[in-house]
Amino acid sequence: MGSKRFYLILILLSSLLCITITMGGCGMGSKETVAAEKYPAKPINVIVPFAAGGSSDMIARVLGKAATKQFGQSFVVVNMPGGAATIGMNELAGARPDGYTTGIVGASVFLQPLYGQTRYHYPTALEPVVQVASMPVVIATLTDRPWKNINELVNYAKQHQGEIKYGHPGLGTAPHITGEMVAKTVGADIVQVPFRGDSEALTALLGGHVQLIIAATPTALKEHVQKGVIKILGVAEEHRLTILGLENVPTLKEQGIDVAFSLWNGIAAPKGLPAAEKAQLAVGFKEMINDPVFKKDMEDIGMSVQYLGPDEFSDQWIADNAKLTKIVKETGIIDLIAAQKN
């Protein structure tokens, strides 16, 4: 009997020990699951497919100032310039869709696959999260030119076909596309002259080598406007600018030209971003973007805050892809770029 009792006690103790271990294990597993589900648990990379100092880079860094407060984690801005933004977008599209790699994107998402073969088809390989801001495209000329507004310029251009030249920052850029849209809409032969960036185009205007420039950097023109050297004839936006000192510039639509093309910037992630992480990112970005301090910082660098949530941004994403595909084909921009490459 003593031996049987001993074995019974031993079996009972063993059972209790197993239960304890199992319950402890379950408890540990629950803690690990909670820890795994916490997002974000580490810094979030923000890929900028351009060099430091540009508008996309500045957006990322302004957002980064509020990241820790909003997300409890910092943003790591990763500049990856080159390949007309394709190097950075390739890195973004090829990253794990875990919410820890995001990027600043713009019209290049749609345009680069149209202009040549790319590693990824960015419109479908990337997931739009939120739209952040828009950089307005403006048409400017020297104040000593005889045109007081865009309609006087158009009338002159129609009467002097091929005489007016406009400078822009490069073939296939948003200002170039805007210029071709205007020329096509009004039925005038206005000659495009590509430069390497807005600053070169501005220098050409000041030197009298072109009669107009179409640029996406209105703040760079602001000093010349204030000095009375340059006048802005119109802005290719749905609404007037909110930039201090340029609020009275009429839109092209106000002047009877049905052209509006905003150079927006937004946040995207690799396709397949889990719904929970996407929702949390969207909420955090919304708070940051709608903060008055952020809006002021954006206006200081010449950008207008235009927040769109995930659903609205997805709709805009699809619409702009279709719109730009149509425009660059109809205006012959694709043919110009192909000829340049050959």
C-alpha positions as CSV (number, residue, x, y, z in Angstrom):
1,M,0.0,0.0,0.0
2,G,2.8,2.4,0.8
3,S,4.3,1.9,-2.6
4,K,1.0,2.5,-4.4
5,R,0.4,5.6,-2.3
6,F,3.9,6.9,-3.2
7,Y,3.3,6.3,-6.9
8,L,-0.2,8.0,-6.7
9,I,1.4,11.0,-5.0
10,L,4.2,11.1,-7.6
11,I,1.7,11.0,-10.5
12,L,-0.4,13.7,-8.9
13,L,2.6,16.0,-8.4
14,S,3.7,15.4,-12.0
15,S,0.3,16.3,-13.3
16,L,0.2,19.5,-11.2
17,L,3.7,20.4,-12.5
18,C,2.6,19.8,-16.1
19,I,-0.5,21.9,-15.6
20,T,1.6,24.7,-14.1
21,I,4.1,24.6,-16.9
22,T,1.3,24.6,-19.5
23,M,-0.5,27.5,-17.9
24,G,2.8,29.4,-17.5
25,G,3.6,28.7,-21.1
26,C,0.2,29.9,-22.2
27,G,0.7,33.1,-20.2
28,M,4.1,33.7,-21.8
29,G,2.7,32.9,-25.2
30,S,-0.1,35.5,-24.7
31,K,2.5,38.1,-23.7
32,E,4.6,37.4,-26.8
33,T,1.5,37.6,-29.0
34,V,0.6,41.0,-27.5
35,A,4.1,42.2,-28.0
36,A,4.1,41.0,-31.6
37,E,0.8,42.7,-32.3
38,K,2.0,46.1,-30.9
39,Y,2.6,48.4,-33.9
40,P,4.8,50.2,-34.4
41,A,7.4,48.5,-32.2
42,K,10.4,50.1,-33.9
43,P,11.3,53.1,-36.1
44,I,9.6,53.4,-39.5
45,N,11.7,54.0,-42.6
46,V,10.5,56.7,-45.0
47,I,12.1,56.3,-48.4
48,V,12.6,59.6,-50.3
49,P,13.4,58.8,-54.0
50,F,15.2,62.2,-54.3
51,A,18.2,63.9,-52.9
52,A,18.1,65.7,-49.6
53,G,16.8,69.3,-49.7
54,G,14.1,68.8,-52.3
55,S,10.3,69.1,-51.6
56,S,9.8,65.4,-51.0
57,D,12.7,65.3,-48.5
58,M,11.4,68.4,-46.7
59,I,7.9,66.8,-46.4
60,A,9.5,63.6,-44.9
61,R,11.5,65.6,-42.4
62,V,8.6,67.9,-41.3
63,L,6.5,64.7,-40.7
64,G,9.5,63.2,-38.8
65,K,9.4,66.1,-36.3
66,A,6.0,64.8,-35.0
67,A,6.5,61.1,-35.5
68,T,7.6,60.1,-32.0
69,K,4.8,62.0,-30.4
70,Q,2.2,60.5,-32.7
71,F,3.5,56.9,-33.2
72,G,5.8,56.4,-30.2
73,Q,8.6,55.7,-32.7
74,S,10.8,57.9,-34.9
75,F,10.9,58.2,-38.7
76,V,14.2,57.3,-40.4
77,V,14.4,59.3,-43.6
78,V,16.3,57.4,-46.3
79,N,17.2,59.4,-49.4
80,M,17.6,57.2,-52.5
81,P,18.0,59.6,-55.5
82,G,18.6,58.5,-59.0
83,G,16.9,57.0,-62.0
84,A,14.2,59.7,-62.1
85,A,12.9,58.4,-58.7
86,T,12.9,54.7,-59.8
87,I,15.8,53.7,-57.5
88,G,13.9,54.7,-54.4
89,M,10.5,53.4,-55.7
90,N,12.1,50.1,-56.5
91,E,13.4,49.8,-53.0
92,L,9.9,50.7,-51.6
93,A,8.0,48.3,-53.9
94,G,10.4,45.5,-53.1
95,A,10.3,45.9,-49.3
96,R,8.3,43.7,-46.9
97,P,4.7,45.0,-46.5
98,D,4.9,45.1,-42.7
99,G,4.3,48.8,-42.0
100,Y,8.0,49.6,-41.3
101,T,8.8,50.8,-44.8
102,T,6.9,53.7,-46.3
103,G,7.8,56.3,-48.9
104,I,7.1,59.8,-50.2
105,V,5.7,59.4,-53.7
106,G,4.3,61.7,-56.4
107,A,3.4,61.7,-60.1
108,S,6.6,59.7,-60.9
109,V,4.6,56.6,-59.7
110,F,2.5,56.8,-62.9
111,L,4.9,58.5,-65.3
112,Q,8.0,56.4,-65.1
113,P,6.4,53.2,-66.2
114,L,5.0,55.1,-69.2
115,Y,8.3,56.6,-70.1
116,G,10.2,53.3,-70.2
117,Q,10.6,49.8,-68.7
118,T,10.8,49.7,-64.9
119,R,11.4,46.9,-62.5
120,Y,8.0,47.3,-61.0
121,H,4.7,48.6,-62.3
122,Y,4.5,51.2,-59.5
123,P,0.7,52.0,-59.7
124,T,-0.1,48.4,-58.8
125,A,3.1,47.5,-56.8
126,L,2.6,50.3,-54.3
127,E,-0.3,50.9,-51.9
128,P,-1.5,54.5,-51.4
129,V,-1.9,55.4,-47.7
130,V,-2.6,59.1,-47.5
131,Q,-2.1,62.2,-49.7
132,V,-0.2,64.9,-47.9
133,A,0.2,68.0,-49.9
134,S,0.3,69.6,-53.3
135,M,2.9,71.8,-55.0
136,P,1.2,74.2,-57.4
137,V,2.3,74.6,-61.0
138,V,2.4,78.3,-62.1
139,I,2.9,80.2,-65.4
140,A,5.2,83.2,-65.0
141,T,6.7,85.8,-67.3
142,L,8.7,89.1,-66.9
143,T,6.7,92.1,-65.9
144,D,7.9,94.1,-68.9
145,R,6.1,91.7,-71.2
146,P,2.9,93.1,-72.7
147,W,0.6,90.4,-71.4
148,K,-1.4,91.4,-68.3
149,N,-3.1,88.0,-67.9
150,I,-3.2,84.5,-69.4
151,N,-5.8,85.4,-72.0
152,E,-3.8,88.2,-73.5
153,L,-0.9,85.8,-73.7
154,V,-3.0,83.1,-75.4
155,N,-4.3,85.6,-77.9
156,Y,-0.8,86.7,-78.7
157,A,0.4,83.1,-79.1
158,K,-2.4,82.3,-81.5
159,Q,-1.5,85.3,-83.6
160,H,2.2,84.4,-83.5
161,Q,2.2,80.6,-83.8
162,G,5.5,79.1,-82.7
163,E,7.0,82.4,-81.5
164,I,6.4,82.0,-77.7
165,K,8.8,79.6,-75.9
166,Y,8.3,78.4,-72.4
167,G,11.0,76.9,-70.2
168,H,10.3,74.0,-67.8
169,P,12.5,71.7,-65.5
170,G,12.7,68.7,-67.8
171,L,10.9,66.5,-70.4
172,G,7.9,64.7,-68.9
173,T,7.9,66.6,-65.6
174,A,4.6,68.1,-64.3
175,P,5.4,71.6,-65.5
176,H,6.1,70.2,-69.0
177,I,2.8,68.2,-68.9
178,T,1.0,71.3,-67.8
179,G,2.4,73.4,-70.6
180,E,1.4,70.9,-73.2
181,M,-2.1,70.7,-71.7
182,V,-2.5,74.5,-71.9
183,A,-1.2,74.6,-75.5
184,K,-3.6,71.8,-76.6
185,T,-6.5,73.3,-74.7
186,V,-6.2,76.8,-76.2
187,G,-5.1,75.6,-79.7
188,A,-1.8,77.5,-79.8
189,D,1.7,76.4,-80.9
190,I,3.8,77.3,-77.8
191,V,7.3,75.8,-78.0
192,Q,8.6,73.9,-75.0
193,V,12.3,74.3,-74.0
194,P,13.5,71.7,-71.4
195,F,16.1,72.6,-68.7
196,R,17.8,70.8,-65.9
197,G,15.5,71.9,-63.1
198,D,13.5,75.0,-62.2
199,S,16.5,77.1,-61.3
200,E,17.9,76.8,-64.9
201,A,14.5,77.6,-66.4
202,L,14.3,80.7,-64.1
203,T,17.7,81.9,-65.2
204,A,16.7,81.5,-68.8
205,L,13.6,83.6,-68.2
206,L,15.5,86.3,-66.5
207,G,18.0,86.3,-69.3
208,G,15.3,86.7,-72.0
209,H,16.0,83.3,-73.6
210,V,12.4,82.2,-73.1
211,Q,9.2,84.3,-72.7
212,L,7.6,82.1,-70.1
213,I,8.4,79.5,-67.5
214,I,6.1,76.9,-66.1
215,A,7.4,75.9,-62.7
216,A,6.4,74.0,-59.6
217,T,8.3,76.2,-57.2
218,P,6.2,79.4,-56.7
219,T,8.2,80.3,-53.5
220,A,11.4,80.5,-55.6
221,L,9.6,83.1,-57.7
222,K,8.2,85.0,-54.8
223,E,11.3,87.2,-54.3
224,H,11.3,88.2,-58.0
225,V,7.6,88.9,-57.8
226,Q,8.0,91.2,-54.8
227,K,10.8,93.1,-56.6
228,G,8.5,93.6,-59.6
229,V,10.7,91.6,-62.0
230,I,8.3,88.6,-62.6
231,K,4.6,88.4,-62.7
232,I,2.6,85.1,-62.3
233,L,-0.2,84.9,-64.9
234,G,-2.0,81.9,-63.5
235,V,-1.8,78.8,-61.3
236,A,-2.9,75.3,-62.5
237,E,-4.9,74.5,-59.4
238,E,-8.5,74.1,-58.6
239,H,-8.2,76.9,-56.0
240,R,-6.0,79.9,-55.5
241,L,-2.7,79.7,-53.6
242,T,-2.6,80.1,-49.9
243,I,1.1,81.1,-50.0
244,L,1.5,84.5,-48.4
245,G,2.0,87.2,-51.1
246,L,0.6,85.0,-53.9
247,E,-3.0,84.7,-52.8
248,N,-4.3,86.9,-55.5
249,V,-3.0,84.9,-58.5
250,P,-6.0,83.6,-60.4
251,T,-6.3,80.0,-61.5
252,L,-6.3,79.0,-65.1
253,K,-9.9,77.9,-64.8
254,E,-10.9,81.3,-63.5
255,Q,-9.5,82.7,-66.7
256,G,-11.4,80.3,-68.9
257,I,-8.7,77.6,-69.5
258,D,-9.9,74.3,-68.2
259,V,-6.5,73.0,-67.0
260,A,-5.7,71.9,-63.4
261,F,-2.8,69.7,-62.5
262,S,-1.5,69.5,-59.0
263,L,1.9,68.0,-58.3
264,W,0.8,66.1,-55.2
265,N,2.9,64.1,-52.7
266,G,1.7,61.3,-50.6
267,I,2.7,58.3,-48.5
268,A,2.7,54.9,-50.0
269,A,3.8,51.4,-48.8
270,P,4.5,48.1,-50.5
271,K,1.4,46.3,-51.8
272,G,-0.1,44.0,-49.3
273,L,0.2,46.2,-46.2
274,P,-2.0,44.7,-43.5
275,A,-5.3,46.5,-42.9
276,A,-4.6,47.1,-39.2
277,E,-1.2,48.7,-39.9
278,K,-2.6,50.8,-42.7
279,A,-5.4,52.1,-40.6
280,Q,-3.0,53.0,-37.8
281,L,-0.7,54.8,-40.2
282,A,-3.6,56.6,-41.7
283,V,-4.9,57.8,-38.3
284,G,-1.4,59.0,-37.2
285,F,-0.7,60.8,-40.5
286,K,-4.0,62.5,-40.4
287,E,-3.3,64.0,-37.0
288,M,0.2,65.1,-38.1
289,I,-0.9,66.6,-41.5
290,N,-3.8,68.5,-40.1
291,D,-1.7,70.1,-37.4
292,P,-1.5,73.9,-37.9
293,V,2.3,73.8,-37.4
294,F,2.7,71.3,-40.2
295,K,0.5,73.4,-42.5
296,K,2.6,76.4,-41.8
297,D,5.8,74.5,-42.5
298,M,4.4,73.3,-45.8
299,E,3.4,76.8,-46.9
300,D,6.9,78.0,-46.0
301,I,8.3,75.6,-48.6
302,G,5.7,76.5,-51.2
303,M,3.3,73.6,-50.7
304,S,-0.4,73.5,-49.9
305,V,-1.6,70.8,-47.5
306,Q,-4.3,68.7,-49.2
307,Y,-4.9,65.6,-47.0
308,L,-6.8,62.6,-48.4
309,G,-7.5,59.5,-46.4
310,P,-6.8,56.0,-47.7
311,D,-10.1,55.6,-49.6
312,E,-10.1,59.0,-51.2
313,F,-6.4,58.8,-52.0
314,S,-6.9,55.4,-53.7
315,D,-9.6,57.0,-55.9
316,Q,-7.3,59.9,-56.7
317,W,-4.5,57.4,-57.4
318,I,-6.6,55.5,-60.0
319,A,-8.0,58.7,-61.6
320,D,-4.6,60.4,-61.9
321,N,-3.0,57.2,-63.4
322,A,-5.7,57.2,-66.1
323,K,-5.6,60.9,-66.7
324,L,-1.8,61.1,-67.0
325,T,-1.6,58.1,-69.3
326,K,-4.0,59.8,-71.6
327,I,-2.3,63.2,-71.5
328,V,1.3,62.1,-72.2
329,K,0.1,60.0,-75.1
330,E,-2.2,62.7,-76.7
331,T,0.4,65.5,-76.3
332,G,3.2,63.4,-77.8
333,I,5.4,63.6,-74.6
334,I,6.0,59.9,-74.7
335,D,7.3,60.2,-78.2
336,L,9.6,63.1,-77.2
337,I,11.1,61.1,-74.4
338,A,11.5,58.0,-76.6
339,A,13.3,60.2,-79.2
340,Q,15.6,61.6,-76.5
341,K,16.6,58.1,-75.3
342,N,17.3,57.0,-78.8
